[in-house]
């Protein structure tokens, strides 16, 4: 299921999950939705993810800029 930015408007949101769970891709989708609504000036993102690494052809970690 894709996230819907409308449910998060005017809220503080913490995205958590295990390594390889897709947190950054989830966040990237939310950011793209916010930008499409002209809300990029209202966003603050604190990205604590590790740098992107490849392990057995699997992408692990990665900052938001790797997915936007």
N, C-alpha and C positions, 0 to 999 in steps of 0.2 A: 504494500500500500504506500502510495506517495504521500509525503507530508503536505499539509495545507497551511500556508503561512497565515491565513486569516484567523486560525485558532490561536495563534501566538502573538498577535498584535497587542502592543502595550503590556507585554508580560516579560519577565525575566525567565530564561529557559536554559537549563543545563542538559547537555546531551552526553550521556555516558554509555559505555558498552565495552565489551572485550576487544582485544586486538583482532583486527580483521572482520569486525562486525558491520562495518560500513558507516560509521559515525560521520566521517568527513564527507562522503558522498551524500548522506542525508542532509548535512549542514549546507553543502553546496547547492542542493536543490532548493532549500529554504532561502538562501541568499539570492538565487536567480529569481525566485518568485517575488522577493522584496524589491529587487531592482526593476522587475517588469511593472511593478506598481508605483515606481518612482520613490521608494522609501529608503534608498541606499544611504542617505544622509542621516537616517534615524537608527542605523545599525551600529552596534559595537560588538566586535567578535574578539574573544580571547581564545586563541588557538594554542592549546598545550600538547597537541599531538606530536609524536616523535617524527623525525624525518622519514621520508618514504624509502623503504627498502624492498628488494625483491627476494623472495625465499621460495624455492621450488615452484617458480612461475606464478607466484601469488604476491600481489602488492600488499604490503603491510605498512601501517602508519601513513604518514603524509600530511602535509599542511593543507589548509583550505585552498591555497593558490595552486596546488597540484590538480584540483578538481574543478576550478572555475576558469 
